[in-house]
Amino acid sequence: MGSERARSYCLDEIRELIDAVADDVRFYPLPARGFQGRVGRASLPDGIVWTGLPAAIT
C-alpha cells in the first residue's frame, strides 16, 4: 500500500503529462495479494512467459 505522500507525488507527476480535458486518470486502492491479470493484447511474443514481479510490487 502506498503512502499519502507517494500518492500525492504520483499525482503531481501525472498532472504534467496528461491533457486535463481529454484524459481520465484514476487511483484505486488494491489489496496487496489481490488478483493480477491483464486484459487486451499480450505484451510479450507467443511462447515467452514472464512470471517475475518488480521488487517494488511484491
Secondary structure, DSSP 8 states (H G I E B T S, - for coil): ---HHHHHHHHHHHHTTS-TTT---------TT------SS-SS-TT-------TTT-
